[in-house]
Amino acid sequence: MKVLLMSRIDTPEVLAYADEIRHLLLSLGYTVALEEGTADVLGERGEALGETDAGIVVAVGGDGTVLLAVQMMKRQIPVIGINRGHVGFLADLEDREVPAFFMNLHEGMRLDRRMRISLFHEGEHLGEALNEAVIVTARPAKMLRFTIIIDGIEVEEFRADGLIIATPTGSTAYAMSGGGPIVDPKFDGFLLVPLAPYMLSSRPHLIDSGRNLKIRLESTKPAQIVLDGRGDLTLGSGAEISVRRSDAPAVFVDAGKNFFLKVREKLHNL
C-alpha cells in the first residue's frame, strides 16, 4: 500500500517524529511518499496532495494538520492522523498506538465518512469545510445582524459578534467553545452557534441537512467568512450564504475509537 506522509512543518520536533514514522512505515512494507510541503522543508522531492495516487494519507500533527490535508485534496483519500497537537479530536492515533495500528492495517481498512458543508454566495462556490465556517466582523467590537432562513421561511433574526456554521464533526471544535452542544458525528445536519449574541434567547440550532438553509447578513458593517480556520472572504451588506451538504465527505481510516469515550478522555485533559 502506498502512503502519503504529511507533517506539521513549523515545529522541528514534529518533523523529526514524522521522519521516524516514515522509516517505520518503510520497515513494515509500505511505499511512502512525502507531501510536497513536508518534502520541501526536509529538502526532498514530494507529491502534491491533489495529484497523489496514494491509498491513504498519514497526517502527523494536530487537528489543524488533518483539516489542511482534507482541504488540499481534489478527491477525498482516507486520512489517519497521528496526534502531536494539544487535543486531537481528528488525529486519532497517539504515539504508543502507531506501530500496532500500521502492522495490522494490511489486514483490512474500515472507513469513516464525515459530512462536510459546502457554501455558496450568489451562485459562486465559496468552498467547503469539515469543521466549520465562521462569519465574523472585519471590525473588532462591532456586532453583526443575521437572518436565518430555513426552507424559504425567515425563522430568526439576531445580533451577535459572529456566527459559527458547523458540522457534527466540528461540534467539538470552535462551536463547543461558543457554547454549542456536542453532536454525534453520525448525525447528518448543520449546527448554528451565535457568537456572544446580544439577546440570551438567541440559542444554537441543529438543522437537518436536507433542509434549504440560508444565512443573510443584514448589517452594513463588513464581515468575513473563514473556512476551517483558513482564508477570509469579505461579505458585503445583504450577502446571502447558502449552506449545503457537500457531495464529497471527508474519509477517515477508522482507528476503532469510540466517539463518546474519546470526547470524555479529550475533554478531561483540557
C-alpha positions in Angstrom: 0.0 0.0 0.0 1.2 3.5 -0.8 1.1 6.1 1.9 1.4 9.9 1.5 3.0 11.3 4.7 2.2 14.9 5.6 3.6 16.7 8.7 3.1 19.9 10.5 6.1 21.9 9.3 6.5 24.7 11.8 7.8 22.5 14.6 11.2 20.7 14.3 10.2 18.1 16.8 7.1 17.1 14.9 9.1 17.0 11.6 11.7 14.7 13.2 8.9 12.5 14.5 7.3 12.4 11.0 10.6 11.1 9.7 10.6 8.4 12.3 7.1 7.4 11.1 8.4 7.3 7.5 11.1 4.8 8.4 8.6 2.7 10.5 6.2 2.5 7.5 9.0 1.6 5.2 10.1 -1.2 7.6 6.6 -2.5 7.6 6.5 -2.8 3.8 4.6 0.4 2.9 5.5 2.5 -0.1 5.9 6.1 1.3 5.8 9.4 -0.5 6.1 12.8 1.2 3.6 15.5 0.7 5.3 18.3 -1.2 5.2 20.9 1.6 6.7 18.5 4.0 9.2 17.3 1.5 10.3 20.8 0.7 11.2 21.5 4.4 13.1 18.3 4.5 15.0 19.1 1.3 13.4 16.3 -0.7 11.0 15.8 -3.6 7.4 15.3 -2.8 3.9 14.7 -4.2 1.0 17.2 -4.3 -2.0 16.1 -2.3 -4.2 16.9 -5.2 -2.4 14.6 -7.6 -1.1 11.7 -5.5 -2.2 8.1 -6.2 -1.6 7.1 -2.6 -4.2 4.8 -0.9 -4.1 6.7 2.4 -2.7 10.0 3.8 -1.0 9.9 7.2 -1.1 13.4 8.8 1.3 14.0 11.7 0.4 17.0 13.8 -2.8 18.2 15.4 -6.3 18.7 14.1 -5.1 21.7 12.0 -2.9 19.4 10.0 -5.7 17.0 9.3 -8.0 19.8 8.3 -5.4 21.2 5.9 -4.9 17.7 4.4 -8.6 17.4 3.7 -8.8 20.9 2.3 -5.9 20.3 -0.1 -7.3 17.1 -1.7 -9.0 17.3 -5.1 -10.6 13.9 -4.3 -11.0 12.6 -0.8 -8.4 10.0 0.2 -8.7 8.1 3.5 -6.8 10.0 6.2 -5.4 8.8 9.5 -4.0 11.4 11.9 -1.2 10.9 14.4 -1.7 13.4 17.3 1.2 15.7 18.0 -1.1 18.6 18.9 -2.9 19.7 22.1 -6.3 17.9 21.8 -6.6 15.7 18.7 -10.2 15.1 18.1 -9.4 14.4 14.4 -5.9 12.9 14.9 -6.9 9.5 16.4 -3.6 7.8 17.0 -1.3 8.5 19.9 2.4 7.6 19.8 2.1 4.4 21.6 -0.6 3.1 19.3 1.2 3.8 16.0 3.3 0.6 15.5 0.5 -1.9 16.2 -2.0 0.1 14.1 0.1 0.1 10.9 1.2 -3.5 11.5 -2.4 -4.6 11.4 -3.7 -2.2 8.7 -2.7 -4.6 5.9 -5.4 -7.0 7.2 -8.2 -4.6 6.2 -9.2 -1.0 6.4 -12.5 0.3 7.8 -13.5 3.8 6.7 -15.4 6.5 8.5 -17.1 9.2 6.3 -17.7 12.6 7.8 -20.1 15.2 6.4 -18.6 18.4 5.1 -20.5 21.6 4.4 -20.4 23.5 1.1 -21.1 27.2 0.9 -22.3 29.4 -1.9 -22.8 33.1 -2.4 -24.8 34.3 -5.5 -24.2 31.0 -7.2 -20.4 31.2 -6.5 -18.9 28.3 -4.6 -17.0 29.7 -1.7 -15.5 26.4 -0.5 -16.1 23.5 1.8 -15.4 22.9 5.5 -15.1 19.8 7.6 -15.3 21.6 10.9 -17.0 24.9 10.4 -17.5 28.2 8.6 -17.3 31.3 10.7 -18.8 34.7 9.8 -17.2 37.5 11.9 -17.0 41.2 11.7 -14.0 42.7 9.9 -14.1 45.5 12.6 -13.3 44.5 16.2 -16.0 45.1 18.8 -18.8 45.6 16.2 -21.8 43.4 16.2 -23.4 41.8 13.1 -27.1 41.2 12.4 -28.1 37.9 10.9 -31.3 36.4 9.5 -31.7 32.6 9.4 -33.8 31.3 6.5 -35.0 27.7 6.5 -37.0 26.3 3.6 -37.7 29.8 2.5 -39.0 31.0 5.9 -37.2 33.6 8.0 -37.1 31.8 11.3 -34.9 34.0 13.4 -33.1 37.4 13.3 -30.4 38.2 15.9 -27.4 40.3 16.6 -24.1 38.8 17.6 -20.3 39.1 17.3 -20.5 36.3 14.7 -22.0 33.0 13.6 -20.5 29.5 13.5 -21.9 27.1 10.9 -20.6 23.8 12.0 -20.8 20.1 11.0 -21.3 17.4 13.7 -17.6 16.8 13.4 -16.9 20.5 14.1 -19.2 20.4 17.2 -16.2 19.6 19.4 -14.1 22.5 17.9 -14.9 26.2 17.8 -18.7 25.6 18.2 -18.1 23.9 21.5 -16.1 26.9 22.7 -19.0 29.1 21.6 -21.5 27.2 23.8 -22.8 24.7 21.3 -23.7 21.1 22.0 -21.5 18.1 21.3 -23.1 16.3 18.4 -22.8 12.6 17.4 -20.8 12.6 14.1 -23.3 10.1 12.7 -25.9 12.9 12.7 -26.4 14.5 9.3 -27.1 18.1 9.9 -25.9 21.7 10.4 -25.1 23.3 13.7 -25.6 27.1 14.0 -24.0 28.8 17.0 -24.2 32.6 17.5 -21.0 34.1 19.0 -21.8 36.3 22.0 -25.4 37.1 21.0 -26.9 40.3 22.2 -30.1 38.5 23.4 -29.9 35.4 25.6 -32.8 34.0 23.7 -30.5 33.5 20.6 -29.6 29.9 21.1 -27.8 27.3 18.9 -29.8 25.5 16.3 -29.4 21.9 15.0 -30.9 21.6 11.5 -31.3 18.6 9.2 -29.0 18.8 6.2 -32.0 18.0 3.9 -33.4 21.5 4.6 -32.7 24.5 2.5 -30.6 26.7 4.8 -29.6 30.3 4.1 -27.8 32.9 6.2 -28.4 36.6 5.3 -26.1 39.3 6.6 -28.2 42.3 7.4 -25.5 44.6 8.8 -23.9 47.4 6.9 -20.6 46.6 8.5 -18.2 44.5 6.5 -17.8 40.8 7.5 -15.5 37.9 6.7 -16.2 34.2 6.3 -13.4 31.8 7.3 -13.5 28.1 6.4 -11.8 25.6 8.8 -9.7 28.4 10.2 -8.1 29.3 6.8 -8.7 32.1 4.3 -11.0 35.0 4.7 -13.6 36.1 2.1 -15.2 39.5 2.5 -19.0 39.7 2.6 -21.0 42.8 1.9 -24.3 44.0 3.4 -27.2 41.8 2.4 -25.0 38.9 1.4 -26.9 35.7 1.4 -25.0 32.4 2.1 -26.4 29.1 1.1 -25.3 26.1 3.2 -25.5 22.6 1.7 -24.2 19.2 2.5 -21.1 18.6 0.4 -21.2 15.8 -2.2 -17.7 14.8 -1.1 -17.5 13.8 2.6 -14.1 13.6 4.3 -12.9 10.0 4.6 -11.0 8.8 7.7 -9.4 5.5 8.4 -11.3 4.1 11.3 -9.0 3.6 14.2 -11.6 1.9 16.3 -12.1 4.7 18.8 -15.5 5.2 20.3 -16.5 8.8 19.8 -18.1 9.3 23.2 -15.2 7.8 25.1 -12.8 9.9 23.1 -14.8 13.1 24.0 -14.7 12.2 27.7 -10.9 11.5 27.5 -10.0 14.6 25.5 -12.1 17.0 27.5 -10.7 15.8 30.8 -7.3 16.6 29.5 -8.1 20.2 28.6 
